[in-house]
Amino acid sequence: MRYMKYLVAAAVSLLVVAAVGGNCWSQAPDTQLRINPTATGILKRMADFIGNAKQFRVTTENTLEYKLDSGHRVDIDVSADVIVSRPNKLRAERRGKLVDQVFYYDGKNLTLYHPETEFYATEPVPDNYLELFRHMAENFRFAVPVSDLILKDAYSLLMEEVDLAVFLGRSTINGVLCDQLLFSRPGVDFQVWVAVGDKPFPYKYVVTDTSSTDLLSIRTTMRDWNFNPEVKATDFTFTPPEGAEKIEFLLF
C-alpha cells in the first residue's frame, strides 16, 4: 500500500479531513501536458530544500472536514507546533476540538501525552521517519501534520503513480507569494503552494481522497517557518510530570 494511502486512512479515522474550496478559475487550467515539468521542478526544489534542512520549526493550521450521518459537512480546526531535528527526532503539540496532545519522538520511542488528563503512552518504534509514520498510521490511525512533506525523500514519495502534474500559476496567501501546483494519482489529489524565492518552503497543502464521492480532504497552512530554531535533545524526550499516569496505546 502506498504511503499516501496510509495518511489518508489515518486522517479519515481521526476525522481529520477537510473540504476543497470552490472553483475560482475563469477557465480550466491547461492539462494538455499530463506531467508538466514546471510543476515537477518546483515540487522537487521544495522537497530538496526541506529535505536538506537539518532542523526546523513550523506552525500548522488545519481546517478539517467531517461528514455527519445526516449528510451535512462540518469543519474542525486543529493547530500544531512541530519541531523536526534530523535524522530522527520530532515533537508536535496539537490543539483543537478533538485533540489536545503532545507527541514526542526521540529516535527510539514514541510518546503521546494528554496534558488535560495527564495520561501518556510510550512504546518502542522504528528509528526513521518513514517507518515511524507508517507504524503510527497502521497501528494507531494517527497522522502527523504534513508528515509526507518533511521526509528527506519526499519528492519520490509524492510522485509515486502521479499521472497528472499541473502548474496553476501564482497566488499570494497572507502576504506570501506562492506557486500553486496540482498533482493527481489514483484515489488521491493533492495541491501544494510553494513560496517563491530562495527559500521554497511549502505554505499550503491540500490532500483530497478522490476514491469516494464525498471528496473529503485535509487542508493545512504552514506558517512561521524557522530553519534555525533553538533545539535541545530534551525537547524530544518525555519526562512524566508528577501525577501522570501511564496507559497502553490503543491498537487498531
N, C-alpha and C positions, 0 to 999 in steps of 0.2 A: 504494500500500500504506500502511495506517495506521502511524503511528509506533510504537504499542504492539506491532504485529507485528514491527517491527524489533527491539525489545527482547527479545521472546520468542524470536525466531530466534537472536539473538546469545547469549542465555543458554543455550539448548539446545546450541548449537555449542560453547560453552565448558564444558559440563557443569555450569553453574550453575543448577540447577533444584531446588526444594525442595518438600517434601510439606506439604499442608494437614492440620492436626490433625483428630482425630475429632469427631463431632458431640456438643457438650456442651449442646445446648438441650433443655430439658424439653418444649418444644413448638416447632413450626416458627415462625419469625418471620412477622409479618403482611405478606404481599406483595400485599394487595388493591390498594394504591396502587403501581402499577408504578414510578412515579418519585416517591418520597417527598420533599417539599420540605424536610423537616428534614435528610435525608441530603445533598441537593444544597447546601443552605445551609451546612452545616458544611464540606463539601468546598471550597466557594468561599471561605469565610472562611480556611481553611487555606492555599489556593493564593494568595490575595491577601497574606496575612501573609508567606509565604516569598518570593513574587514581589517584594514591596516591600523586602525586606531587601537592603541594599547589599552586605553580605558576611556570611558565617557560616562556622563550622567545626562539623563533626559527626563522630562515630564511628559506623560502621555495623557490625553483626554479622549476617552472612548464613549462614543454615542452608540448605544446598544438597542437592538430591536428584538421584541419578543411577540409572538402571535398568540393571543389569548384563545381559549377554547371557543369563545364567541366569534372568533374570526377577526377581532379588532387588533390593530397593531399598537403596541406601547413602546416607548423609548425608556431606556435605563442608562444612567450615566455612571461610569466608573473611571476614576483617575488613578494614576500610578506614578510614583517616583522610582526610576530604575537606575541602578549603578552597575556597570559592567567593567570588570578588570580581567583582561586576558592573561593566561589562556583559559581559565575555567572558574571564575568567581563572578557571582551575581547576587544582587539584592533588589527586591521590588516591594514597595509599600503600596498596597492597593486600598482604595477607599471608595465606597459607593453604597447604594441602597442594599445590594445583595452581598457585598463583600467588604470586610474590614480586616485585613490580614497583612502580615509581613512575611515575605518569602526570603529565605537565606540559602545560599549555595556556596560552599567553601571548596568545591572541587572533589569532595568525598561524600558529604552528607547533605541532604535536603531537609530543611525545617520549615514548617508553616506555623506561624504564631498568630493567635487571635487576641489582640490586646484587651478587648472588652470582657471576654470570659476568662482570659489568662490560660486557655488551653493551647497546647502545642503538640506537634507530632514530628518525629525525626526518623529518618531511615537512610541507610547507605544507598548511593545512586551512582551511575556511570560518571567517569571523570572528564567528560567533554560535553559541550553544549548540545550538540545534535542528539546524542543518545539520551542525554538528560531530558530534553523536551519530548522525545518520543516516549520515554518511560513515563513521564508525567501525563501525557495525553492518553496513553493506552491504559494506565492503571488508575489514574485519579480524575480523568476528564478535566484536566487543569491545563490552561494555556497561559504562558507569559505574554504580555502585550508585545506585539510586533517582533516576536522571537525569531521568525524566519528572516527578518531583515538584518539581525545583528550577527548571524553566523558568518564565519570567515569565508566560507564558500557559498555565500548567499546567491550569487549570480547563477551558477549552475543549478542550484536547487530551485530557484524561482523559474528558470527557463525549461524545466522538465516538462515535456509534452506540450509546450506552448505552441499553438497553431495560429495565433494572431498577436501581433505587436504593433501598436499604433502610437504615433506622436500626435497629441491633441493640441499642441500649441502651449502658450504660456499664460499664466494667470497669477494674480497677486493674492496671497492669503495672509491677513494680518500684517501687511507691510512686507512680506517676504515674496519676492518674485520666484516663481517655480515653473519648471517644465512638467506638463501633465502627460502621463503615459497610461495606456490601456493594454492589458495583456489578457489572453483567454486560453484556457486549456479545458479538456473535457471535465465538466462538473464545476469548474471554478473560473470566475473572472476576477481580476484584481487591477486596481488603479494605484499609481504612485505619483505623488507630486514631489519633485526633487528640486531643492534650492539651486538657483542659478549662481555661478561664481566658483571661487577656488575651494569652497567647502560644500560639496554636493550632498548634503545630508537629506534624508527623507523628511518631508514636513507633514505629509498626509498620506494615509494608506487606507484603501477600502478593499475588502475581500468579500465577494458575493458567492454564495452557494447556488449555482445555476442548475444543480441536479434536481431541484424542487421548484415547483411553480410559485412558491412563496417568495423566492429570490431573497432569502434572509442574508444579511451581511453584518460585518462589523466595521465601523469607521473610526479611525484613530488619527488624531492630530498630535504631532510631536513637537514640543517647544522647549525653549531654554536649553538647547544643546550645549554641553560643556565638555570639551575634549582635554581639559587639564584639571580635573577635579581633585580636591584633597581626599585621598582614599587611604584607609588603613586596613590591615588584614582583619582586624576585629570587626570591621563593618559587615563582613560576610559570615561571621561565626555567631551563632545564637547562644547567649548565656541566659538560662531561665531566671527570671526575676523571682524574688521571694514570693511564695504562694502560688506560683504557676504549676499547673497540673499537666503531666504528660499523658497523651492518649494515643491510640493507634490510628494510622491512616485508614480511611475508608476506601477499600479497593473495589473496582468495578469489574 
